[in-house]
């Protein structure tokens, strides 16, 4: 009999824990959603690779990178030619005459390398800046989409473990393309 009393009391305690609040009781001070808002994801890399705006940005940066590679190749060929000429001249000069020429060439090579390294750093910074600018501009499109559809959270697709839909990347790409064609977005 004592076991039944414990079960009965346990059920009564459990029922009071899940019972609705008594009228007049103060509700907690946080929003309670009647219909859960959508949480969606976006594939950031696909935004760049598939949107017209992103492609224009990538093409612009690729052209700059190609120009730097070509410039590096030309400079390397020039330095090789100059080194061969210096090697040929060495045969006709004394060590004292040749030494300043070799040092000057060495300094020239170091300066060219420093300048080209600086250009590579600037290009990498431009790439990072362009990506930042792209996503800042894309955020305006995404914010409008959120406002129109009651979306509260937009996650990067890489942060989503399991999903049953909710990827709005294609919709964002369509809107980015429309804004880009309308001249509202410019690759920098």
N, C-alpha and C positions, 0 to 999 in steps of 0.2 A: 504494500500500500504506500509505503514511503517513496518508492520509485515512481509511482504514478503522480504523486504530489509534486515531486521534483520536475517531472516532464510537464505537468500542468503549469507550474510556476515559471519554468523556462519558456514555455510557449507564451505566457502572459508578458514576460519581460521582453521577449523577442517581438511581440506584437506592438508593444509601446515604442520600440525603437524604430519601427517602420510606419507607425501611424502618422497620418497627415497632421500638420501643425494645428494647434487649437486656434480658433478665431480670436483675433486680437493680438496674437503673438507677432513680434516684429520679424519681418522677412530679412534675410541676409542682404548686406549692402553690396551686391554684385549682380551684373546682368544675367538673366536666365533667358536663353533663347527658346522660343516656341518651336521654331524649325531651325535645325542646326545650319549655319551658313556653310557655303562650300569652301573647301580647302582644295586648291588646285596646284598643279606643278607646271614648270616651264623648263625646257631643256635649253640652257643658256648658250651652249655651243652651237646647237642647231639654229638658234636665232641668228647668229652671225653667219653661219655657213649657208643657210637657205634663204634668208631674206635678201631682197635686192639691195637694201641699205647696207647690210653686212657684207655682201659680196663686193659692193663698190668700195667699201672701206678696206677689205682684204686685198683687192686688186691694186688700190692706191699704195698700200704698204708693200705689197709684193714688188711693185714697180720700183719703189725706192730701194728695196733690198737688192733687187737685180742690178740697179745702177751702182750701188756700193760694191757689189761683187765684181762687176765689170771694171770699175775704177781700181779695185785692189789688184785684179789680174793685170791691168795695164801698168800699174806702178811696179808690180813684181817683175814684169818683163823688162821695164826700164831699168830697174835696179840690177837685174841679172846682166843686161847689156853693159851697163856702166861698170859693173864688177869685172866683166871680161876685158873691157878696155883698160881698166886699171891694172889688171893682171898682165896685159901685154906691155903696158908702159913700164911696169916694174922691171922688166928685163933691161931697159935702157937707162935706169936711174940708179943712183947710189942709195944706200939705206937711209941716209940723212935726207935726201931729196924726196924719197918715196913715203917716208913716215908721215909727214903732214897731210899728204894726199889720202893715205889710207885712213888716218884719223878723221879727216873731213868727210870721207865717204861713210865711215862708220856712224858719225854723228847725223849725217843726212838720213841714213837708213833708220836710225832710232827715232828721228823726228817724224819721218813719214809713217812709221809704225805707230807712234803715239797719236798722230793725227787720225789715222784710219781707225785705231781702237776707239778714239773719242767719237768718231762718226758712228761706229757700231753701237756704242753706249747710247748715243742720242737717238738712233733708230729704235733700239730696244725701249727706250723711254717713250718715244712717239707711239710705238705699238701699244704699250701699257696705257698711255694716255688716251689713245683712240678707243681701246676696249672700254675704258672707264666712261668716256664720252658716249659711246654707243649704248652702254647699259643705262646710263643716266637718261638718255633720250628714250630708250625702250621702256624705262620705268613710267614715263608719262602715259604711254600707250597702255601699259599694264594697269596703272592706277585708274584710268578711265574704264577699262574692262571690269575692274573690281567694283567700281562705283555702280556701273550699269547692272551688274549681276549679283550684288550683295556678297561678293567674295571678301573674306576677312584675311585669309592667309594665302600667299603664293610662295611655294617652296621651290628651290632648285631641284630638278628631277633627280640629281645625284644624291639628294638627302632623303628620297622616298624609298622605303624598303619594299612595301607591297602597296599596290593601288588597284582600284577597280575603276579605271577611267580617271578623269580629272586633269589630264594633260591638255593644256590650252596653248601649247607651243604653236600649232598650225594657225590658230586664230590670231595669236599675237603677230606671227609672220605676215599674215594677210593685212593686218592693220599697219604694221611697219611699212610694208610695200606700198600701201595706199598713201600713207603720210610721206614717204620718200618720193613717190611719183608726183605728189602735190607740191613738192618743194618745201615741205615742213621740216625735213631733216637733211642735214648735209654731212657727209663724211669729212672729217678734218684732215 
